[in-house]
Amino acid sequence: MAGEKQQFNIYLPAALVRRVKHASVDANVSLSAFVEEALESYLRTLEEQR
């Protein structure tokens, strides 16, 4: 996603945070990039289902 970045604080279960952090390390990308792509992918899927 191009453009300006904005901080977005959310609260998630600790176990999920650990899983996402490990997954981003395994994918060799930053946590922000990993979450951004996951959200974009999920939203694309929702849009395609409409």
PDB file of N, CA, C and O in Angstrom:
ATOM      1  N   MET A   1       0.853  -1.174   0.000  1.00  0.00           N
ATOM      2  CA  MET A   1       0.000   0.000   0.000  1.00  0.00           C
ATOM      3  C   MET A   1       0.892   1.227   0.000  1.00  0.00           C
ATOM      4  O   MET A   1       1.718   1.403   0.895  1.00  0.00           O
ATOM      5  N   ALA A   2       0.726   2.066  -0.994  1.00  0.00           N
ATOM      6  CA  ALA A   2       1.541   3.275  -1.105  1.00  0.00           C
ATOM      7  C   ALA A   2       0.941   4.386  -0.254  1.00  0.00           C
ATOM      8  O   ALA A   2      -0.238   4.363   0.099  1.00  0.00           O
ATOM      9  N   GLY A   3       1.772   5.338   0.055  1.00  0.00           N
ATOM     10  CA  GLY A   3       1.265   6.503   0.761  1.00  0.00           C
ATOM     11  C   GLY A   3       1.812   6.622   2.161  1.00  0.00           C
ATOM     12  O   GLY A   3       2.667   5.856   2.607  1.00  0.00           O
ATOM     13  N   GLU A   4       1.280   7.612   2.825  1.00  0.00           N
ATOM     14  CA  GLU A   4       1.716   7.937   4.174  1.00  0.00           C
ATOM     15  C   GLU A   4       1.322   6.834   5.150  1.00  0.00           C
ATOM     16  O   GLU A   4       0.245   6.247   5.045  1.00  0.00           O
ATOM     17  N   LYS A   5       2.198   6.569   6.084  1.00  0.00           N
ATOM     18  CA  LYS A   5       1.920   5.571   7.119  1.00  0.00           C
ATOM     19  C   LYS A   5       1.380   6.273   8.353  1.00  0.00           C
ATOM     20  O   LYS A   5       1.741   7.412   8.648  1.00  0.00           O
ATOM     21  N   GLN A   6       0.521   5.582   9.057  1.00  0.00           N
ATOM     22  CA  GLN A   6      -0.076   6.118  10.277  1.00  0.00           C
ATOM     23  C   GLN A   6      -0.037   5.044  11.345  1.00  0.00           C
ATOM     24  O   GLN A   6      -0.311   3.876  11.067  1.00  0.00           O
ATOM     25  N   GLN A   7       0.299   5.427  12.556  1.00  0.00           N
ATOM     26  CA  GLN A   7       0.324   4.476  13.660  1.00  0.00           C
ATOM     27  C   GLN A   7      -1.099   4.107  14.034  1.00  0.00           C
ATOM     28  O   GLN A   7      -1.993   4.954  14.053  1.00  0.00           O
ATOM     29  N   PHE A   8      -1.297   2.819  14.334  1.00  0.00           N
ATOM     30  CA  PHE A   8      -2.621   2.299  14.629  1.00  0.00           C
ATOM     31  C   PHE A   8      -2.474   1.294  15.768  1.00  0.00           C
ATOM     32  O   PHE A   8      -2.014   0.172  15.555  1.00  0.00           O
ATOM     33  N   ASN A   9      -2.859   1.690  16.959  1.00  0.00           N
ATOM     34  CA  ASN A   9      -2.692   0.832  18.134  1.00  0.00           C
ATOM     35  C   ASN A   9      -3.945   0.008  18.364  1.00  0.00           C
ATOM     36  O   ASN A   9      -5.059   0.531  18.404  1.00  0.00           O
ATOM     37  N   ILE A  10      -3.739  -1.288  18.513  1.00  0.00           N
ATOM     38  CA  ILE A  10      -4.846  -2.202  18.802  1.00  0.00           C
ATOM     39  C   ILE A  10      -4.418  -3.141  19.928  1.00  0.00           C
ATOM     40  O   ILE A  10      -3.230  -3.281  20.217  1.00  0.00           O
ATOM     41  N   TYR A  11      -5.383  -3.769  20.547  1.00  0.00           N
ATOM     42  CA  TYR A  11      -5.111  -4.737  21.598  1.00  0.00           C
ATOM     43  C   TYR A  11      -5.512  -6.124  21.104  1.00  0.00           C
ATOM     44  O   TYR A  11      -6.638  -6.341  20.657  1.00  0.00           O
ATOM     45  N   LEU A  12      -4.566  -7.054  21.194  1.00  0.00           N
ATOM     46  CA  LEU A  12      -4.771  -8.428  20.751  1.00  0.00           C
ATOM     47  C   LEU A  12      -4.340  -9.375  21.857  1.00  0.00           C
ATOM     48  O   LEU A  12      -3.552  -9.005  22.728  1.00  0.00           O
ATOM     49  N   PRO A  13      -4.857 -10.599  21.820  1.00  0.00           N
ATOM     50  CA  PRO A  13      -4.397 -11.585  22.801  1.00  0.00           C
ATOM     51  C   PRO A  13      -2.886 -11.822  22.655  1.00  0.00           C
ATOM     52  O   PRO A  13      -2.355 -11.853  21.545  1.00  0.00           O
ATOM     53  N   ALA A  14      -2.219 -11.985  23.782  1.00  0.00           N
ATOM     54  CA  ALA A  14      -0.763 -12.156  23.792  1.00  0.00           C
ATOM     55  C   ALA A  14      -0.310 -13.320  22.908  1.00  0.00           C
ATOM     56  O   ALA A  14       0.708 -13.217  22.223  1.00  0.00           O
ATOM     57  N   ALA A  15      -1.048 -14.407  22.920  1.00  0.00           N
ATOM     58  CA  ALA A  15      -0.664 -15.572  22.117  1.00  0.00           C
ATOM     59  C   ALA A  15      -0.711 -15.242  20.624  1.00  0.00           C
ATOM     60  O   ALA A  15       0.140 -15.699  19.861  1.00  0.00           O
ATOM     61  N   LEU A  16      -1.687 -14.464  20.211  1.00  0.00           N
ATOM     62  CA  LEU A  16      -1.782 -14.075  18.796  1.00  0.00           C
ATOM     63  C   LEU A  16      -0.632 -13.151  18.425  1.00  0.00           C
ATOM     64  O   LEU A  16      -0.060 -13.284  17.343  1.00  0.00           O
ATOM     65  N   VAL A  17      -0.290 -12.229  19.293  1.00  0.00           N
ATOM     66  CA  VAL A  17       0.832 -11.326  19.045  1.00  0.00           C
ATOM     67  C   VAL A  17       2.109 -12.134  18.855  1.00  0.00           C
ATOM     68  O   VAL A  17       2.875 -11.862  17.931  1.00  0.00           O
ATOM     69  N   ARG A  18       2.350 -13.116  19.706  1.00  0.00           N
ATOM     70  CA  ARG A  18       3.541 -13.962  19.572  1.00  0.00           C
ATOM     71  C   ARG A  18       3.556 -14.685  18.233  1.00  0.00           C
ATOM     72  O   ARG A  18       4.587 -14.742  17.562  1.00  0.00           O
ATOM     73  N   ARG A  19       2.401 -15.242  17.845  1.00  0.00           N
ATOM     74  CA  ARG A  19       2.321 -15.972  16.574  1.00  0.00           C
ATOM     75  C   ARG A  19       2.606 -15.060  15.389  1.00  0.00           C
ATOM     76  O   ARG A  19       3.321 -15.444  14.464  1.00  0.00           O
ATOM     77  N   VAL A  20       2.051 -13.861  15.417  1.00  0.00           N
ATOM     78  CA  VAL A  20       2.252 -12.921  14.309  1.00  0.00           C
ATOM     79  C   VAL A  20       3.702 -12.465  14.254  1.00  0.00           C
ATOM     80  O   VAL A  20       4.275 -12.360  13.170  1.00  0.00           O
ATOM     81  N   LYS A  21       4.303 -12.193  15.408  1.00  0.00           N
ATOM     82  CA  LYS A  21       5.715 -11.798  15.437  1.00  0.00           C
ATOM     83  C   LYS A  21       6.596 -12.897  14.864  1.00  0.00           C
ATOM     84  O   LYS A  21       7.489 -12.623  14.063  1.00  0.00           O
ATOM     85  N   HIS A  22       6.354 -14.128  15.265  1.00  0.00           N
ATOM     86  CA  HIS A  22       7.151 -15.255  14.755  1.00  0.00           C
ATOM     87  C   HIS A  22       6.935 -15.438  13.258  1.00  0.00           C
ATOM     88  O   HIS A  22       7.881 -15.710  12.519  1.00  0.00           O
ATOM     89  N   ALA A  23       5.702 -15.290  12.815  1.00  0.00           N
ATOM     90  CA  ALA A  23       5.406 -15.448  11.392  1.00  0.00           C
ATOM     91  C   ALA A  23       6.112 -14.375  10.570  1.00  0.00           C
ATOM     92  O   ALA A  23       6.595 -14.658   9.474  1.00  0.00           O
ATOM     93  N   SER A  24       6.177 -13.141  11.086  1.00  0.00           N
ATOM     94  CA  SER A  24       6.860 -12.082  10.340  1.00  0.00           C
ATOM     95  C   SER A  24       8.362 -12.344  10.264  1.00  0.00           C
ATOM     96  O   SER A  24       8.992 -12.076   9.242  1.00  0.00           O
ATOM     97  N   VAL A  25       8.928 -12.868  11.343  1.00  0.00           N
ATOM     98  CA  VAL A  25      10.352 -13.228  11.330  1.00  0.00           C
ATOM     99  C   VAL A  25      10.583 -14.355  10.322  1.00  0.00           C
ATOM    100  O   VAL A  25      11.530 -14.296   9.537  1.00  0.00           O
ATOM    101  N   ASP A  26       9.737 -15.369  10.336  1.00  0.00           N
ATOM    102  CA  ASP A  26       9.866 -16.484   9.400  1.00  0.00           C
ATOM    103  C   ASP A  26       9.756 -16.023   7.943  1.00  0.00           C
ATOM    104  O   ASP A  26      10.413 -16.566   7.056  1.00  0.00           O
ATOM    105  N   ALA A  27       8.904 -14.999   7.714  1.00  0.00           N
ATOM    106  CA  ALA A  27       8.720 -14.473   6.364  1.00  0.00           C
ATOM    107  C   ALA A  27       9.796 -13.442   6.004  1.00  0.00           C
ATOM    108  O   ALA A  27       9.842 -12.947   4.877  1.00  0.00           O
ATOM    109  N   ASN A  28      10.648 -13.129   6.963  1.00  0.00           N
ATOM    110  CA  ASN A  28      11.745 -12.174   6.760  1.00  0.00           C
ATOM    111  C   ASN A  28      11.246 -10.793   6.341  1.00  0.00           C
ATOM    112  O   ASN A  28      11.827 -10.146   5.470  1.00  0.00           O
ATOM    113  N   VAL A  29      10.156 -10.353   6.980  1.00  0.00           N
ATOM    114  CA  VAL A  29       9.608  -9.016   6.743  1.00  0.00           C
ATOM    115  C   VAL A  29       9.335  -8.357   8.091  1.00  0.00           C
ATOM    116  O   VAL A  29       9.248  -9.028   9.120  1.00  0.00           O
ATOM    117  N   SER A  30       9.204  -7.051   8.069  1.00  0.00           N
ATOM    118  CA  SER A  30       8.895  -6.352   9.314  1.00  0.00           C
ATOM    119  C   SER A  30       7.502  -6.729   9.798  1.00  0.00           C
ATOM    120  O   SER A  30       6.657  -7.168   9.018  1.00  0.00           O
ATOM    121  N   LEU A  31       7.280  -6.554  11.074  1.00  0.00           N
ATOM    122  CA  LEU A  31       5.968  -6.831  11.641  1.00  0.00           C
ATOM    123  C   LEU A  31       4.908  -5.968  10.968  1.00  0.00           C
ATOM    124  O   LEU A  31       3.823  -6.451  10.647  1.00  0.00           O
ATOM    125  N   SER A  32       5.218  -4.702  10.756  1.00  0.00           N
ATOM    126  CA  SER A  32       4.270  -3.796  10.101  1.00  0.00           C
ATOM    127  C   SER A  32       3.929  -4.273   8.692  1.00  0.00           C
ATOM    128  O   SER A  32       2.759  -4.293   8.309  1.00  0.00           O
ATOM    129  N   ALA A  33       4.934  -4.654   7.929  1.00  0.00           N
ATOM    130  CA  ALA A  33       4.700  -5.124   6.561  1.00  0.00           C
ATOM    131  C   ALA A  33       3.879  -6.410   6.561  1.00  0.00           C
ATOM    132  O   ALA A  33       2.999  -6.593   5.719  1.00  0.00           O
ATOM    133  N   PHE A  34       4.170  -7.296   7.505  1.00  0.00           N
ATOM    134  CA  PHE A  34       3.449  -8.561   7.590  1.00  0.00           C
ATOM    135  C   PHE A  34       1.968  -8.323   7.885  1.00  0.00           C
ATOM    136  O   PHE A  34       1.097  -8.893   7.228  1.00  0.00           O
ATOM    137  N   VAL A  35       1.693  -7.482   8.872  1.00  0.00           N
ATOM    138  CA  VAL A  35       0.302  -7.200   9.249  1.00  0.00           C
ATOM    139  C   VAL A  35      -0.407  -6.451   8.127  1.00  0.00           C
ATOM    140  O   VAL A  35      -1.574  -6.720   7.842  1.00  0.00           O
ATOM    141  N   GLU A  36       0.288  -5.515   7.490  1.00  0.00           N
ATOM    142  CA  GLU A  36      -0.303  -4.778   6.371  1.00  0.00           C
ATOM    143  C   GLU A  36      -0.744  -5.731   5.267  1.00  0.00           C
ATOM    144  O   GLU A  36      -1.867  -5.631   4.772  1.00  0.00           O
ATOM    145  N   GLU A  37       0.124  -6.644   4.882  1.00  0.00           N
ATOM    146  CA  GLU A  37      -0.211  -7.589   3.819  1.00  0.00           C
ATOM    147  C   GLU A  37      -1.341  -8.524   4.241  1.00  0.00           C
ATOM    148  O   GLU A  37      -2.217  -8.836   3.434  1.00  0.00           O
ATOM    149  N   ALA A  38      -1.333  -8.973   5.494  1.00  0.00           N
ATOM    150  CA  ALA A  38      -2.398  -9.852   5.978  1.00  0.00           C
ATOM    151  C   ALA A  38      -3.756  -9.146   5.922  1.00  0.00           C
ATOM    152  O   ALA A  38      -4.750  -9.734   5.497  1.00  0.00           O
ATOM    153  N   LEU A  39      -3.790  -7.891   6.351  1.00  0.00           N
ATOM    154  CA  LEU A  39      -5.045  -7.136   6.320  1.00  0.00           C
ATOM    155  C   LEU A  39      -5.493  -6.857   4.887  1.00  0.00           C
ATOM    156  O   LEU A  39      -6.675  -6.987   4.570  1.00  0.00           O
ATOM    157  N   GLU A  40      -4.556  -6.476   4.025  1.00  0.00           N
ATOM    158  CA  GLU A  40      -4.896  -6.240   2.614  1.00  0.00           C
ATOM    159  C   GLU A  40      -5.461  -7.503   1.971  1.00  0.00           C
ATOM    160  O   GLU A  40      -6.457  -7.449   1.250  1.00  0.00           O
ATOM    161  N   SER A  41      -4.827  -8.620   2.231  1.00  0.00           N
ATOM    162  CA  SER A  41      -5.284  -9.892   1.682  1.00  0.00           C
ATOM    163  C   SER A  41      -6.689 -10.241   2.171  1.00  0.00           C
ATOM    164  O   SER A  41      -7.539 -10.662   1.385  1.00  0.00           O
ATOM    165  N   TYR A  42      -6.925 -10.066   3.457  1.00  0.00           N
ATOM    166  CA  TYR A  42      -8.237 -10.355   4.028  1.00  0.00           C
ATOM    167  C   TYR A  42      -9.304  -9.444   3.423  1.00  0.00           C
ATOM    168  O   TYR A  42     -10.388  -9.908   3.070  1.00  0.00           O
ATOM    169  N   LEU A  43      -9.004  -8.156   3.302  1.00  0.00           N
ATOM    170  CA  LEU A  43      -9.979  -7.217   2.751  1.00  0.00           C
ATOM    171  C   LEU A  43     -10.249  -7.489   1.265  1.00  0.00           C
ATOM    172  O   LEU A  43     -11.384  -7.340   0.813  1.00  0.00           O
ATOM    173  N   ARG A  44      -9.225  -7.884   0.505  1.00  0.00           N
ATOM    174  CA  ARG A  44      -9.433  -8.264  -0.900  1.00  0.00           C
ATOM    175  C   ARG A  44     -10.375  -9.453  -0.986  1.00  0.00           C
ATOM    176  O   ARG A  44     -11.265  -9.488  -1.836  1.00  0.00           O
ATOM    177  N   THR A  45     -10.180 -10.427  -0.107  1.00  0.00           N
ATOM    178  CA  THR A  45     -11.043 -11.609  -0.086  1.00  0.00           C
ATOM    179  C   THR A  45     -12.487 -11.221   0.191  1.00  0.00           C
ATOM    180  O   THR A  45     -13.403 -11.703  -0.475  1.00  0.00           O
ATOM    181  N   LEU A  46     -12.691 -10.355   1.167  1.00  0.00           N
ATOM    182  CA  LEU A  46     -14.053  -9.893   1.471  1.00  0.00           C
ATOM    183  C   LEU A  46     -14.687  -9.186   0.284  1.00  0.00           C
ATOM    184  O   LEU A  46     -15.854  -9.412  -0.033  1.00  0.00           O
ATOM    185  N   GLU A  47     -13.908  -8.325  -0.371  1.00  0.00           N
ATOM    186  CA  GLU A  47     -14.420  -7.586  -1.533  1.00  0.00           C
ATOM    187  C   GLU A  47     -14.779  -8.522  -2.668  1.00  0.00           C
ATOM    188  O   GLU A  47     -15.771  -8.300  -3.362  1.00  0.00           O
ATOM    189  N   GLU A  48     -13.990  -9.564  -2.868  1.00  0.00           N
ATOM    190  CA  GLU A  48     -14.258 -10.531  -3.946  1.00  0.00           C
ATOM    191  C   GLU A  48     -15.504 -11.349  -3.669  1.00  0.00           C
ATOM    192  O   GLU A  48     -16.164 -11.804  -4.604  1.00  0.00           O
ATOM    193  N   GLN A  49     -15.836 -11.542  -2.409  1.00  0.00           N
ATOM    194  CA  GLN A  49     -17.015 -12.323  -2.036  1.00  0.00           C
ATOM    195  C   GLN A  49     -18.302 -11.549  -2.230  1.00  0.00           C
ATOM    196  O   GLN A  49     -19.383 -12.138  -2.268  1.00  0.00           O
ATOM    197  N   ARG A  50     -18.198 -10.228  -2.353  1.00  0.00           N
ATOM    198  CA  ARG A  50     -19.397  -9.396  -2.513  1.00  0.00           C
ATOM    199  C   ARG A  50     -19.909  -9.423  -3.894  1.00  0.00           C
ATOM    200  O   ARG A  50     -20.912  -8.774  -4.193  1.00  0.00           O
TER     201      ARG A  50
END
